Amino acid sequence: MLTIDGLQYSNWSREIFEQMRAGGVTAVHATLVYHENTRETLTRFGEWNRRFEQHSDLIMPVYEPADIQRAHASNRIGVFFGAQNCSPIEDDIDMIAVMRRMGLMIMQLTYNNQSLLATGCYEAQDNGITRFGRQAIAEMNRTGMIIDMSHSSEKSTLEAIKLSTRPVIISHANPSTFHAAKRNKSDKVLKAIAESGGLLGFSVYPFHLKDGPDCTLESFCDMVADTANLMGIEHIGLGTDLCQGQPQTVLDWMRNGRWSKEMDFGEGNKGNAGWPRPLTWFQDNRDFPAIIEGLRKKGFNETDVQKIMGLNWLKQLEEGTTPAI
């Protein structure tokens, strides 16, 4: 079965790539950067080029959606890149086209905070899309870079959907009706994402789930079924937000970047200062078959399981990353 994970930021190694193969992963959206500037982003690309050289029997880069099928045919994992913030373009709109040509297929307009483009989900005041943001959305549409609003506020997300001429996605989050985390999304947003032709990737990060690390597979699949009824089966997939093997320093970088001297506790709960205890049914990339079986037990037919596990993501990439130039 073609399996695409819509978001991971793991401590990449040959062991993890081997686990991906064992778990049947066809392709993964790998977070390239969080708060890195343009020059630092180039270094991240360089690091991945080295990985592709060193592990060419296991992984290959994805520059166009057809590469995912090539990876599948060659029994390798296709890796496509995204940014969890707009920092790689700094204040230069021309960097959108540059980054897209280098292989950046997806970019979030903000990561939790107010950015030059939009308001993040942790800001008290939701100012929506900025003047620069409007220009950036148009340029992302033109160059075939998918707009991701996973860490953005409600107003910003709805405005981005209205402004964009292409589908907008939420690569990794869950419905707020399932669990009221700030990062999770309202039904209003999820309906708008579906109406735009976009996609929601379900997160298995415990802080995004009801009952946290004790969330059961059955409960997760109940959420998937409810969301399928809300958004339509064509608009849901997986975005596990798996951060396998990462140290505390990486969590600090994700949350704090360079902007804060104090720990940003994310969900506003100091109990969330560290990495959460993993789920019993999803601890690493070898556990994707458990989700497949869970969806089947929930009553999803084989066609719908295939859509959720990967075909919807493939369609999204096909429709969203072809340049208009």
N, C-alpha and C positions, 0 to 999 in steps of 0.2 A: 504494500500500500504506500502511495506517495505521501510522505509525512513532512510538513513544513512547520517549523517552530518560528513564530513571528517575533520573538525577542529573547536573546540570551546575552549575558555579559559574564561569561565564566572565565576562570583562570586557565586559559587555553593551553592544552598540552596534548601530546600524542595519546595519552591515556583517555582523555575526554573524547578525542576524535574516534578512538576505537569503541568507546561506549556508545557514541552516536551511531556508528555502524551497527553495533549489536542491537540497539533499540530501533533500528529501521528508519533513522532520520535521513530524509532526502536532502533537505536544505535548511539553513538557519539564518535568520536575520541577526547578525552579530552587531552589537553596539560598538561602534568604532571609537566614539568620544562622548564625554559628558560636558566638561567645561573647557576643553582644550581650544586654544586659538588656532589660527590658520596654520602657522608653522608647526605647531605640535600635532595637528591633525595629519600633516604630511608624514611625520615620524610614525604615527600609528599605521598609516598605509604601508610604510616601509617595513614595519614589524610583521604585518600580515603577508607581505610579499615573501619574506623569509620563511614564514610558516608554510606557504604554498610550495616553496622550493623543498623544504625539509620533509614535508609530509604529502608529497604529490600523489602517493598511492592511496591516500585517505580523503583529501580535501582538494577543492578547486574553487577559483573565484567565479562569482556570478556577475557578469556585466550586462546581461540581458536575460529575460525569463527563459529563453530556450536553453540557456546554460544549465538550468535546473534539470531539464530532461536529459541533457548530456551527462550530468553528474549521476543521475539515476541509472542511466544505461551503462555507465562505467563503474558502478558500485562504489561511488565516492560521495562525499557530502558537499553540496554546493553552499558557498558562503556569500551572502549579500550583505552590504553594509548600510548602517543607519547611524544618525547622530541623535542623541537624546537632548540636544540643545541647539540653538542657532549660533553658538560661539565659533564654529569653524569658518563662518563667513564674516565674522567680526561686523564692521559697519560698511561692507563693500558688496553691493548687489551682484557685481560681476563674479564673485566667488561662488555663486550658486551654480552657474554653468561650469566653472572650473571643477568644482567638487563633483558635480554630476558626471562629467566626462572621466573622472578618475575612478568612479564606481560608487559614489554615495547615492543610493537609490531612495533613501527615506530620511527626512529630517523633522524633528520636533521643533515647533516654534518657540518653546520655552521648556525649562525644567524646573518646575515648582515656583520659581520666582518670576517677577516682572522682567522681561527681556526687552531688547530693542524691537521685537516683533509683536509680542503678545503678553498677556497676563498669565502667571502660573497659578496652580490650584491652591497654593498656600497663602496667597496674598489676601489681605482683608478687603481691599478695594479692587473690584474687577473692572478694569478700564477697557477691556476688549482688545481688538487689533489696532496697532499703531499705524501711523502714516507709512513708516518703513515696512511694516508688516503687510500692508496692502500691496505694496510694490513687490515684496518678496514672494507673496502668494502667486501673483501673476507670473513672476519669473520661474517659480517652481513648476507651475502649470506648463509653461512654455518649454522648459528643458526636460520635463518628465521626471521630476523629483517628487515623490509622494509626500503629502502633508500629513504629519502624525501629531495628534493632539492629546497624547496619553497623559502628560503632566500639566495640561493647560486648564484654565478656569472655564466655567460654563459659558459665560458671555463670549469669551474669546473663541471657544470651540464653535459655538453657533454662528458667530460672525465669519469665521474661517470657512465654514461649510457654505454660507451664503455667497461669499466672495469667490470661492474656488470654482473653476469650470471643470474640475476633475474630482473624482471621489476623494473624500477625506477619511483617514483611518484613525483608530485607536488601537495601537499594536499590542498593548499589554495593560489591561485593567478589567474590572468586573462591574456588574450593575450595582449601584448604590442600594437598590432594594434588597440585594442579597447580603451586603455588608456595607455599613455606612462609613467607609474610609474616605478621606478627602480625595484620594486618588481615583476612587470609583466614580462611575458616571450615572447620571439621572436617566430615567426613561425618555425624557424629552431629548436629551443629547443622543441617546442610542437610536431613537426613531429618526432623528435628523441625519445621523451617520448612514443609516440604511437607505434613507431617501436619496442621499447623495451618490449612492452606489458603493459606499465604503464598507468597512469591515471592522469588527471588534475581535481582538485576540484575547482569549480568556487567560488570566494570570493564575498560576498556582503558587505565587509568593504568599506565604501564610498570613502576612499582615493585610492582604487584600481579600481574605476568605472568612466567612462566618465560622466561628470557633477556632480561628487561627490554625496552629499546627495540628489541632485535633479535628479539623474538617475532614469528613469522610469522602471517599470517592463517590458514594451514592449522593451525598449532598451536592458535590460539585456537578455531577451529571444532572441533577434536578435543576440547578442554576442554568446549565446549558440548554436544557429543554425549555425552560421558561423564557429564556432570551431568544431562542429560535422562534417561539410563538410571537414575541414582540417585534423582532427585527426581520425575520425571515431566514430560512436555512442558508440562503446564499450569502449572508452577511456576517457569518461567525466563523471563527477559527481558533487557533491556539497562539498564545504569546506568553509562554510560561514565565518569563522574567527570571529564569534560572541563572543564579550567580554562583555556580559551583566552584568550590575551592578557593574562594576569594578571602583575603585577610580583612581584618577590621579597618586597616588603613584605606582599603578600596571603598568600603562603606562610608568612611569619613569623607573621602574625595567626592563620592556621588552626592552626598547630602550637603557638604560644606563648600566644596570647591575652594576658591580663594576669597570668597565674599564674607566669611564669618569666622570670628575667633572662638565662638562657642559652638557646641554641638547642636546641630539642627535635628530635633527628634522626629522629624517627618510627620507622622500622624498626630503629633501633639501629645504623645504618651512616652514618658521617659523609660517605660518598660520596653520600648522598641529601639533602644539605643544600639543594640547589637544585632547580629544576624539571628533570625528566628530559628527555632528547632524545625527541621524539615518534616514534611508530611510523610506518613508511613508508606503511602502508596505512590509517591513520586519524589525520589531522592536524587536521581540523576537521569541521564539520557537513555539509560536502559529500560526505563519505566514507561515509555510511551505505549507499549502494548497494553498496559493496565488501563490506560484511558480508553483505548479502542474497545476493550472488553466491557468497560463500564458503560460506554455509550450504547453498545449492543444490548446490554442487559436493561438499560433504560428504555429500549424500544426503538431506537433509531435504526432505520433500514441501512443496508450496506452502502447504497448510493449516498445517503446523507452522512454516514460516517466518513466516507471518502472525502466529501466536501469539507467537513469540519477539520479533518486531519491534514488536509493539504491542498485540495483542488480549489477551494475558495481563495486561498492565498495566491496560488499560481495565477488564477484569473485576475486578481487584483494587481499583481505585478505586470501582467500582460497589458492591462488597460491603463495603468498609471505611470509606467516608466518609459513609454515610447515618446521620444521628443517630438514636439510640435513644429520643430524647425527643420 
